[in-house]
Amino acid sequence: SQRFNEDGLRILRGARFAATLEFALDDATERAMEEALPVFRKVSAERVRDEWMKTMKAAAPSRAFAVMLRRGILGVVAPELVACVGCAQEPSRHRHDVWEHTLRTLDACPKDAVLRIAALLHDIGKPATARREPSGTPSFPDHDRVGAGLAEAWMRAWRFSNDERIRVTHVIQHHLVAYTPAW
């Protein structure tokens, strides 16, 4: 707790270490992370961004994001991702909610940090566009376009480079190929 309160970035670093070193954090450590959120809120956007990019080098970055969600870090850095938790998808196409689908996509993505950021953000437009078809099936019209806009704004706020923003938003905007029977 003392160390986390000395430098708020250490809570994000702790989540990254859980992923990169492949270990589980002690409950007391996780609670101390949550208690240090007021200090974390003062950390510069550039330092947070750098830590996220380092996290993307882990074999399974989802481990870090699971810690971030549990302890409220994600709510500070990316509430758009928190909105994905519990957001149901079409059962015939997806076995998981948007959040679990996102984590699995992230881990399956090649170890290119920018591409993994795109994987992490690829469905952030789904909660904002969620609709129910008359059949009761969830649908997300234009979630790719909406998600690209959300990702653009998020990446500007967290000081990603122009090149990184362009790559990520391009991937998000074009990740959905809507096949039709005419094809």
C-alpha positions as CSV (number, residue, x, y, z in Angstrom):
1,S,0.0,0.0,0.0
2,Q,2.8,2.4,0.9
3,R,4.6,1.7,-2.4
4,F,1.4,2.2,-4.5
5,N,0.7,5.5,-2.8
6,E,4.3,6.7,-3.5
7,D,3.7,6.3,-7.3
8,G,0.2,5.6,-8.6
9,L,1.7,4.0,-11.8
10,R,2.8,1.1,-9.7
11,I,-0.7,-0.3,-9.5
12,L,-0.8,-0.5,-13.3
13,R,2.7,-2.0,-13.3
14,G,1.5,-4.6,-10.8
15,A,-1.3,-5.7,-13.2
16,R,1.3,-5.8,-16.0
17,F,3.7,-7.9,-14.0
18,A,0.8,-10.4,-13.2
19,A,0.5,-10.9,-17.0
20,T,4.2,-10.7,-18.1
21,L,5.5,-12.9,-15.3
22,E,2.4,-15.1,-15.3
23,F,1.4,-15.1,-11.6
24,A,-1.6,-14.3,-9.6
25,L,-1.6,-11.3,-7.3
26,D,-2.2,-11.7,-3.6
27,D,-5.6,-10.5,-2.4
28,A,-4.0,-7.9,-0.1
29,T,-2.0,-6.6,-3.0
30,E,-5.0,-6.2,-5.1
31,R,-6.9,-4.5,-2.3
32,A,-4.0,-2.1,-1.9
33,M,-4.1,-1.3,-5.6
34,E,-7.8,-0.4,-5.4
35,E,-7.1,1.8,-2.3
36,A,-4.4,3.7,-4.3
37,L,-6.7,4.7,-7.2
38,P,-6.8,8.4,-6.1
39,V,-3.0,8.5,-6.5
40,F,-3.2,6.6,-9.8
41,R,-5.6,9.2,-11.2
42,K,-2.8,11.8,-11.0
43,V,-0.4,9.8,-13.2
44,S,0.3,11.4,-16.6
45,A,-1.4,10.0,-19.7
46,E,1.9,9.3,-21.3
47,R,3.1,7.0,-18.5
48,V,-0.2,5.1,-18.5
49,R,0.0,4.7,-22.2
50,D,3.6,3.4,-22.0
51,E,2.6,0.8,-19.3
52,W,-0.3,-0.4,-21.5
53,M,2.0,-0.8,-24.5
54,K,4.4,-2.9,-22.3
55,T,1.4,-5.0,-21.1
56,M,0.7,-5.9,-24.7
57,K,4.0,-7.8,-24.8
58,A,2.8,-10.5,-22.4
59,A,1.8,-13.9,-23.6
60,A,-1.7,-13.3,-22.2
61,P,-2.3,-9.6,-21.6
62,S,-5.8,-10.5,-20.6
63,R,-4.4,-11.4,-17.1
64,A,-3.5,-7.7,-16.6
65,F,-6.9,-6.5,-17.8
66,A,-8.7,-8.9,-15.5
67,V,-6.9,-7.4,-12.6
68,M,-7.6,-3.9,-13.9
69,L,-11.3,-4.6,-14.1
70,R,-11.5,-6.2,-10.7
71,R,-9.7,-3.4,-8.9
72,G,-11.3,-0.4,-10.7
73,I,-8.2,0.6,-12.7
74,L,-10.0,0.0,-16.0
75,G,-12.9,2.2,-14.9
76,V,-10.4,5.1,-14.5
77,V,-8.5,4.5,-17.8
78,A,-11.1,3.0,-20.1
79,P,-14.7,3.0,-18.9
80,E,-15.7,2.2,-22.5
81,L,-14.2,-1.3,-21.9
82,V,-16.0,-1.7,-18.6
83,A,-19.3,-1.2,-20.5
84,C,-18.5,-4.4,-22.5
85,V,-18.8,-6.5,-19.3
86,G,-22.1,-8.4,-19.5
87,C,-23.0,-7.1,-22.9
88,A,-24.5,-10.2,-24.5
89,Q,-23.8,-11.2,-28.1
90,E,-25.6,-13.5,-30.5
91,P,-25.2,-17.0,-29.0
92,S,-24.9,-18.8,-32.3
93,R,-21.8,-16.7,-33.2
94,H,-20.3,-15.9,-29.8
95,R,-20.2,-18.0,-26.6
96,H,-19.1,-15.1,-24.5
97,D,-20.2,-11.5,-23.6
98,V,-18.3,-8.7,-25.3
99,W,-15.7,-8.4,-22.5
100,E,-14.8,-12.1,-22.6
101,H,-14.7,-12.1,-26.4
102,T,-12.4,-9.1,-26.2
103,L,-10.0,-10.7,-23.8
104,R,-9.8,-13.9,-25.9
105,T,-9.3,-11.8,-29.1
106,L,-6.5,-9.9,-27.3
107,D,-4.7,-13.0,-26.2
108,A,-5.0,-14.6,-29.7
109,C,-3.6,-11.6,-31.5
110,P,0.0,-11.6,-32.6
111,K,2.4,-9.8,-30.2
112,D,2.3,-6.5,-32.0
113,A,1.5,-3.9,-29.3
114,V,-0.5,-1.6,-31.7
115,L,-2.4,-4.5,-33.2
116,R,-3.2,-5.8,-29.7
117,I,-4.6,-2.3,-28.7
118,A,-6.8,-2.7,-31.8
119,A,-7.9,-6.1,-30.6
120,L,-8.6,-4.8,-27.1
121,L,-10.7,-1.9,-28.5
122,H,-12.3,-3.6,-31.6
123,D,-15.7,-4.0,-30.0
124,I,-16.0,-0.9,-27.7
125,G,-18.8,0.3,-30.0
126,K,-21.0,-2.6,-29.1
127,P,-22.5,-1.4,-25.8
128,A,-23.4,2.0,-27.4
129,T,-25.1,0.4,-30.4
130,A,-26.7,-2.6,-28.7
131,R,-30.2,-3.4,-30.0
132,R,-32.5,-6.4,-29.9
133,E,-33.9,-7.8,-33.2
134,P,-37.6,-8.7,-33.2
135,S,-36.3,-12.3,-32.7
136,G,-34.7,-11.2,-29.5
137,T,-31.2,-11.7,-30.9
138,P,-28.7,-8.9,-30.0
139,S,-27.3,-6.8,-32.8
140,F,-24.9,-3.9,-32.9
141,P,-25.5,-1.8,-36.1
142,D,-22.5,0.3,-37.0
143,H,-20.5,-0.8,-34.0
144,D,-17.4,-0.8,-36.1
145,R,-17.8,2.8,-37.1
146,V,-18.9,3.9,-33.6
147,G,-16.1,1.9,-32.1
148,A,-13.5,3.5,-34.4
149,G,-14.7,7.0,-33.2
150,L,-14.6,5.9,-29.5
151,A,-11.1,4.5,-30.0
152,E,-9.9,7.6,-31.7
153,A,-11.1,9.8,-28.8
154,W,-9.7,7.4,-26.2
155,M,-6.3,7.2,-27.9
156,R,-6.1,11.0,-28.2
157,A,-6.8,11.3,-24.4
158,W,-4.1,8.8,-23.6
159,R,-1.5,10.4,-25.9
160,F,-1.0,7.7,-28.5
161,S,0.9,8.8,-31.6
162,N,-0.9,9.8,-34.8
163,D,0.4,6.6,-36.5
164,E,-0.9,4.4,-33.7
165,R,-4.3,6.0,-33.8
166,I,-4.6,5.7,-37.5
167,R,-3.6,2.0,-37.5
168,V,-6.0,1.1,-34.6
169,T,-9.0,3.0,-35.9
170,H,-8.5,1.6,-39.4
171,V,-8.5,-1.9,-38.0
172,I,-11.6,-1.3,-35.9
173,Q,-13.5,0.4,-38.6
174,H,-12.8,-2.4,-41.0
175,H,-12.9,-5.5,-38.7
176,L,-16.4,-6.4,-39.6
177,V,-17.1,-8.0,-42.9
178,A,-20.8,-8.2,-43.4
179,Y,-21.3,-11.1,-45.8
180,T,-24.6,-11.4,-47.6
181,P,-26.2,-14.3,-49.4
182,A,-25.6,-12.5,-52.7
183,W,-21.8,-13.0,-52.2
